[in-house]
Amino acid sequence: MNGPPPASFPAFDVSKSDRMDALSVVGLTVTYRMRGRDREVLQDVSFRVRRGEAYGLVGESGCGKSTVAMAALRYLPRNGKVKAGKIIIAGQDVQKLDADALRTMRANAISMVYQDPGRALNPSLTIARQVTEAFEAAGVPRDEAVRRAVEILQRVRIAAPERVMGSYPHQLSGGMQQRVVIAMALASNPALLILDEPTTGLDATVEAEVLDLVAQLRKELGTAVLFISHNLAVIGRMCERVGVLYAGKLVEEGATQDVFARPRHPYTVGLLRCLPSAGRSKDTERLDTIAGHLPLPGSVTQGCIYADRCRLADDRCRREAPPPYRVSAAHGDQMSRCHYHERAIELPRAAADTLPQDDDGLRDGERPALVLRAEKLSKTFHVSGAPLRAVDDVSIDLASGETLGLVGESGSGKTTLAKLMLGLLTPDAGSVLELDGTPLAARVTRRNDEQVKSLQIVFQNPDSALNRAHSVRRLIGRALSRLTALRGAAIDERLATLTAAVRLPERYLGSRTRQLSGGLKQRVAIARAFAGEPRVVVCDEPTSALDVSVQAAILNLLADLQRERGVSYVFISHDLHVVRYLSDRIAVLYLGRLLEIGPAAAVFGGPHHPYTEALLSSVPTLGAHDSRARIRLSGDLPSAASPPSGCVFHTRCPRKLGAICEQQDPPFLEANIGSAGQPSVHRIRCHIPFDELRALQSASRDNTGEASGNGSENTPENAARNE
């Protein structure tokens, strides 16, 4: 770009902004004392959140998002301090408040909702005690606090607040816990609500409910929101403005629509390109990735801090630190710390190998041999003497080199089904499990060595699956020694091959897992799962806690390993965009029952079961908005201890026909799709025929309103047919 740089963003005039802003952050620099020296983790960060506005902060883990929130609350750890800058909340300079004033501000002006509601709630206290404390801290008498607690729980759409008040946190679902935490945060009608990854662990429908709730309460109370998330689609849905943090610096800021439609920093462009989107799959293209890693905290960099990872960087970038360039965009000013912000959108894609042609017979009209088969698989638990059917008569199969995606709300039976396949749970009598056509023992302890190493798992949280005391070399080497006949130098050779396959640099072999990033830990977990050359790998939410850049790299890795080794995956995830990208077929579970199964394109493209329709409508989509109307399912998932009669979904179904749904279990409807040489079957468990489902759902996509799953009858025509 030629000519003098445009003027940078003007410094905030706090005297003018403090009355109109819920939060003003001016020139904030934060340091952590590590190994005897101060390291800057935030550098000259400035932004404002206006009253009633939602402002999003995005960026990779370690970029400083949560540090901004902790600094605003003055909750920095003991080794952290604000080196420079000001933080103004509702007109008060946070750094100048004494202990009493700070306590008052935290009780009345600002609240925070954390990522994990289970850790935010005291497991030894009832919900009533914890919610009433939020009011009592503001000086409300005990009796009045109880009344207000019931009201606030109703306000966050908890249907039976009296029952919930008497419950302990572990007795509530994740979505219910998060609503309780939000209720506590809103008890004081704060001027600013900070949400730090509040929906990461929630399924699609609960996430949509929580986001709707936040938007509704924000509208009612006029509360400003600082929304921290690595889910760009959620930020796009919830926030008017967004700031992009990288290595402690705000590298881009502006109206969310402007930043996401035409990003002006290569880092923002890279983050957006990492996302799986509609129409993309592992068979058509690899996800774009951002090479390299964040610089270490406190690193002194000459020039642009992003230059080492940027595919637009030149000598000027490495020599001169870019100022905050300001340009006019469609919805206001847009800032970017990039010398070449005008052509950032032209950032070249990461070099990707051409995807190899599939020679396993999938495209030649012959489906590969079945690896795993489950028929009439059921699992009943006994809770307080009452039977609870967690998995109910599920029949599925898995072909060599195929990925089967399992989707459904929390409590639908996905993980229980996976544990039955792995032999970690014993199925009910009459269940059938086969591996390569050979009966598979119900318990893993009764399976032979070959069967044990043929089925492996990659967990959602590698920290809970990897021993922190052991080095990476020992973790993977131990799996090799147990699952293979290799010894001595042969193990070292195989270890080198395996770590190369999962793109784990050799320098990390001597490290403990606590020294690794989340993405590297998950690579170690994947390498350990592949130690015995498995036939089937169960992936249970393997990317849900990862940044979009790391997620893209892990998804590419899983797809590469599948192509190279012919392994099959059972892939469990709440992120339907990720499931769509990686899966060949999709199975939809609800209350332990299989409601739909078929090729991914058919399940996502429709027609689909009304429950699948509701799940898909709940997923936030970045960019071009889905024309599908948002479907709100009334109530929570029923208990598997007392499932509804007839169709298990009829109590929440927006397309319920009437008595037939309440009284009769629907059969599976089947449609043959695909080519004549390679037919595929799409099965839906519903009383509504395929053609009618297609017509109803096509009509819904033309509507701009929102459907409500309240169990009401469908249409006069359907009611007449039912009679």
Summary of the structure (lengths in Angstrom):
residues: 723
radius of gyration: 26.7
end to end distance: 71.8
largest distance: 79.4
contacts: 2401
relative contact order: 0.09
helix: 36%
strand: 24%
